[in-house]
Amino acid sequence: MGKYKYDKIKVGFNATRKADPYLMEVLFNFLASKKDGFYLDIGCGTVNYTISLAKRGYNFVGMDPSQKMLMEA
């Protein structure tokens, strides 16, 4: 068993997790991202926000200490 809390997740964890549209707008505006930038989402979990930000045409990559979260992603 992993040492991270999210290593205890069950299969299907991501089925009910989606990036919240309001939080996406706030986060996106807060970041003031530039299209030629490269951004790292530390603690990305199942990459819902990482993917949503990347879909806007920006270079985002995610990393997480939980291998199980990344496998669920």
Residue pairs with C-beta under 8 A, 6 or more apart in sequence:
1 7
1 8
2 8
2 66
2 67
2 68
4 65
4 66
4 68
4 69
6 45
6 64
6 66
6 68
6 69
7 66
7 67
7 68
7 69
8 68
9 68
9 69
9 72
11 72
13 46
13 69
13 72
14 46
14 48
14 72
14 73
17 45
17 46
17 48
18 48
19 48
19 49
19 51
19 52
23 49
24 49
24 52
24 53
27 49
27 53
28 53
28 56
31 39
33 39
33 53
33 56
33 58
35 57
35 58
37 58
37 59
38 59
38 61
39 53
39 58
39 59
39 60
39 61
40 60
40 61
40 62
40 63
41 47
41 49
41 50
41 53
41 60
41 61
41 62
41 63
42 62
42 63
42 64
43 63
43 64
43 65
44 50
44 62
44 63
44 64
44 69
44 73
45 62
45 64
45 66
45 69
45 73
46 69
46 72
46 73
47 62
47 73
50 60
50 61
50 62
51 60
53 60
54 60
62 73
64 70
